[in-house]
Amino acid sequence: MKVKIILGFLLIIILTACSDTVFMECKELPTEGWHKDSLCVFEVPITETNATYQMQLIIRNDGSYPNQNLWLFVDHIKPDNSFARDTVQFFLADNFGRWTGSGVGSIFENVWIYRERIKYKETGTYKIRIAQGMRYEKLEGICDVGIKVIKTN
Protein backbone atom coordinates (compact mmCIF):
# COMPACT_ATOMS: atom_id res chain seq x y z
CA MET A 1 0.00 0.00 0.00
CA LYS A 2 2.80 2.44 0.92
CA VAL A 3 4.58 1.65 -2.33
CA LYS A 4 1.47 2.57 -4.34
CA ILE A 5 1.12 5.87 -2.48
CA ILE A 6 4.79 6.73 -3.01
CA LEU A 7 4.59 5.80 -6.69
CA GLY A 8 1.46 7.95 -7.03
CA PHE A 9 3.22 10.97 -5.51
CA LEU A 10 6.26 10.43 -7.72
CA LEU A 11 4.05 10.26 -10.81
CA ILE A 12 2.34 13.54 -9.85
CA ILE A 13 5.71 15.22 -9.27
CA ILE A 14 7.06 14.00 -12.61
CA LEU A 15 3.97 15.11 -14.53
CA THR A 16 4.00 18.51 -12.83
CA ALA A 17 7.70 19.04 -13.52
CA CYS A 18 7.28 18.25 -17.22
CA SER A 19 4.17 20.34 -17.76
CA ASP A 20 6.06 23.46 -18.93
CA THR A 21 8.00 21.65 -21.65
CA VAL A 22 6.58 22.75 -24.98
CA PHE A 23 8.95 20.74 -27.15
CA MET A 24 11.84 18.32 -26.72
CA GLU A 25 13.55 16.20 -29.34
CA CYS A 26 17.01 14.73 -29.88
CA LYS A 27 18.36 13.57 -33.23
CA GLU A 28 20.79 10.67 -33.32
CA LEU A 29 23.79 11.30 -35.56
CA PRO A 30 25.53 8.68 -37.72
CA THR A 31 28.28 6.77 -35.93
CA GLU A 32 30.74 7.58 -38.73
CA GLY A 33 30.44 11.30 -37.96
CA TRP A 34 28.39 14.47 -38.36
CA HIS A 35 28.91 15.65 -41.94
CA LYS A 36 29.58 19.37 -42.35
CA ASP A 37 26.54 19.73 -44.66
CA SER A 38 24.16 17.70 -42.49
CA LEU A 39 21.44 19.64 -40.67
CA CYS A 40 19.47 18.64 -37.59
CA VAL A 41 16.03 20.17 -38.12
CA PHE A 42 13.46 20.59 -35.36
CA GLU A 43 9.89 21.80 -35.88
CA VAL A 44 8.68 23.62 -32.78
CA PRO A 45 4.94 24.36 -32.53
CA ILE A 46 4.22 27.67 -30.78
CA THR A 47 0.59 28.22 -29.79
CA GLU A 48 0.90 31.15 -27.36
CA THR A 49 2.27 34.59 -28.17
CA ASN A 50 1.78 36.01 -24.67
CA ALA A 51 4.11 33.44 -23.05
CA THR A 52 7.86 33.65 -22.49
CA TYR A 53 10.06 30.72 -23.44
CA GLN A 54 13.55 29.36 -22.82
CA MET A 55 15.43 27.27 -25.38
CA GLN A 56 18.04 24.73 -24.34
CA LEU A 57 20.52 22.88 -26.53
CA ILE A 58 21.38 19.27 -25.76
CA ILE A 59 24.61 17.66 -26.94
CA ARG A 60 25.67 14.09 -26.27
CA ASN A 61 29.25 13.12 -27.03
CA ASP A 62 31.52 10.17 -26.47
CA GLY A 63 35.22 9.97 -25.69
CA SER A 64 36.22 10.01 -29.36
CA TYR A 65 35.27 13.68 -29.72
CA PRO A 66 38.58 15.35 -30.69
CA ASN A 67 38.12 18.85 -29.24
CA GLN A 68 37.40 20.74 -26.04
CA ASN A 69 34.81 23.00 -27.68
CA LEU A 70 32.04 22.75 -30.26
CA TRP A 71 30.94 25.45 -32.68
CA LEU A 72 27.37 25.31 -33.99
CA PHE A 73 25.40 27.24 -36.59
CA VAL A 74 21.81 27.65 -35.37
CA ASP A 75 19.16 28.93 -37.80
CA HIS A 76 15.78 30.17 -36.58
CA ILE A 77 13.13 30.02 -39.28
CA LYS A 78 9.82 31.75 -38.57
CA PRO A 79 6.47 30.57 -39.95
CA ASP A 80 6.78 33.23 -42.70
CA ASN A 81 10.14 31.63 -43.73
CA SER A 82 12.28 34.58 -42.64
CA PHE A 83 15.31 33.47 -40.66
CA ALA A 84 18.22 34.51 -38.50
CA ARG A 85 21.47 32.66 -37.85
CA ASP A 86 23.49 32.38 -34.65
CA THR A 87 27.01 31.05 -34.36
CA VAL A 88 27.58 29.65 -30.88
CA GLN A 89 30.39 27.91 -29.04
CA PHE A 90 30.02 25.42 -26.21
CA PHE A 91 32.66 23.62 -24.19
CA LEU A 92 32.41 19.85 -23.80
CA ALA A 93 35.59 19.47 -21.76
CA ASP A 94 37.37 21.54 -19.13
CA ASN A 95 40.96 22.85 -19.38
CA PHE A 96 42.27 19.52 -18.08
CA GLY A 97 40.47 17.46 -20.75
CA ARG A 98 37.75 16.11 -18.45
CA TRP A 99 34.37 15.83 -20.10
CA THR A 100 31.68 18.09 -18.67
CA GLY A 101 28.01 17.28 -18.26
CA SER A 102 26.46 14.16 -16.88
CA GLY A 103 27.57 10.77 -18.08
CA VAL A 104 26.50 7.18 -18.12
CA GLY A 105 29.14 4.85 -19.44
CA SER A 106 31.07 6.54 -22.22
CA ILE A 107 28.35 9.04 -23.25
CA PHE A 108 28.28 12.55 -21.78
CA GLU A 109 25.29 14.88 -22.00
CA ASN A 110 25.50 18.66 -21.77
CA VAL A 111 22.43 20.88 -21.61
CA TRP A 112 22.93 24.61 -22.08
CA ILE A 113 20.48 27.46 -21.83
CA TYR A 114 20.82 28.82 -25.33
CA ARG A 115 18.22 31.61 -25.31
CA GLU A 116 16.13 33.04 -22.49
CA ARG A 117 13.04 35.21 -22.33
CA ILE A 118 11.99 34.45 -25.90
CA LYS A 119 8.74 36.11 -27.01
CA TYR A 120 7.24 34.76 -30.23
CA LYS A 121 5.22 37.33 -32.16
CA GLU A 122 3.12 34.84 -34.07
CA THR A 123 1.83 31.33 -33.58
CA GLY A 124 2.86 28.53 -35.89
CA THR A 125 5.71 26.15 -36.52
CA TYR A 126 9.20 27.52 -36.00
CA LYS A 127 12.06 25.51 -37.48
CA ILE A 128 15.41 25.29 -35.73
CA ARG A 129 18.27 24.04 -37.93
CA ILE A 130 21.59 23.09 -36.35
CA ALA A 131 24.81 22.37 -38.22
CA GLN A 132 28.29 21.71 -36.90
CA GLY A 133 30.74 24.52 -37.51
CA MET A 134 34.00 22.71 -36.72
CA ARG A 135 35.37 22.57 -40.30
CA TYR A 136 35.70 18.80 -40.27
CA GLU A 137 34.28 16.97 -43.27
CA LYS A 138 32.83 14.50 -40.75
CA LEU A 139 32.96 15.40 -37.08
CA GLU A 140 33.36 12.29 -34.93
CA GLY A 141 32.23 11.85 -31.35
CA ILE A 142 28.95 13.79 -31.33
CA CYS A 143 26.21 11.22 -30.78
CA ASP A 144 23.03 13.30 -30.47
CA VAL A 145 21.87 16.88 -30.91
CA GLY A 146 18.64 18.14 -29.40
CA ILE A 147 16.60 21.09 -28.26
CA LYS A 148 14.16 21.66 -25.47
CA VAL A 149 11.73 24.57 -25.34
CA ILE A 150 10.20 25.45 -21.98
CA LYS A 151 7.43 27.91 -21.23
CA THR A 152 8.78 30.05 -18.38
CA ASN A 153 5.60 31.95 -17.43
N, C-alpha and C positions, 0 to 999 in steps of 0.2 A: 504494500500500500504506500509506504513512504517513497519507494522508488518511483511509483507512478506520479506522485505529487511533485517530486523533484524534477522528473522529466517534463512534466507539464509546465513548471516554472521556467525551466531552461528553454523550452520551445517558445514560450511567450517572450522571453528576453531576446532570443535569436530573431524572432519575427519583428519585434519592435526595433532592434538595432539595424535591421536591413531595410526598414520601411522608407528611408530617405534616399536609397539608391535608385536612381532613375535608369541607369544603364551600366552594365559591366560585361566586358567581353575580352577574351585573350585569344590571340591567333598563334598557333603553333608554327614555327618556322622549320624549313627543311634541315635535316641533320647535316647536310653537306655545306650549309652556310646560307646567310641572308644576302642575296644578290643585290648589287647596288641599284638596280632598276626595279626591284620588287617593292610593292607598296602594301602595307597593312591598312585596310580600309574598314572603318567602323561607321555605321549609320545610327546616329543618336536621335531618337524621337523626342522633341521638346513640345510639351502641351501647355505649358504655363509661361506667360511672359512677365508676370508680376513676381516670380520667384527668383532667388539668387542661387547660383550653382557653383560647385567646385569640381574641377577636373583633375584627376590623378592619372599618372602614367605608371604602368606596371612593366617591369623588365625582369625576365628570368634568364640567368646565364649559368653556364657550367664552367669548370676549371680550365677549359681550353680557350676561353676568351683571351685574346692576346694583349689587351690594353687595360689601363686603369680607368679610363674615361670612355664615354660613348656620346658621339654627336648624332643628333636626330634632326630631320626636317619634318616639321609638323604643319600640314595644311588644314585650314578650317574652311569648309565650303558651306555657304549658307543655302537655304532652300531656293534662292533666286540664282544660284550658281556663281555668285561672286565669292572670291576667296582671299585669304591672307595666309602668309607663310611665316612660321617661326623657325629659327635655328636654335636648338637648345643643346646644352651639354650636361651630362650627368656623370657621376663618379660611381663606379662599380667596385672599386677597391680603394683602400686607404694608402697612405704614403709608404707603408711597409709591405704592400702587396696582399694584404688580407682582404678577402671579399667582404663587402658590406651587405646589409640586408639580412633576411632570415633564410635559413637553409635547412633542407632535409636531404641527407645524402650529399650528392655532388651538385645539386641545383640550388642556386641562391636567388631569392626574390627581393627586388627593391621596388618600393612604391613611393613615388614623389608627388607632392602637390605641385601640379604644373601651372594651373591658373585658379585664382580665387575670385570670389565676388563677380562671377559672370552673370550678366543680364542679357537674355536673348530678346531681341526686339520683335521677333515674329515666331509663331509656332511653325512646326514642320520638322522635316528630317534634315539634320545637319550631318555632313560627312566629315570625318577626321581621317586624314591620310598620313601615315607615318612611313618614312624611308630612312635607312641608315645613311649617315653622312661621313663615314669613316674612310672613304676612298679605297676600300678593298673591293675587288671584283666580287668576291664572296666573303662575307664577314662570318667567321666561325665563332661558336661559343654562345651566341644568343639563341635561346631556346624558344621563348615566347615574348610577344609584345601585346600589351593590352591597355585599355583605358577604363576608368570608372568615373561616372558622373553622379554627383551627390547633390540633392537639393538641400541648401543650408538654411533656409527659412521657410 
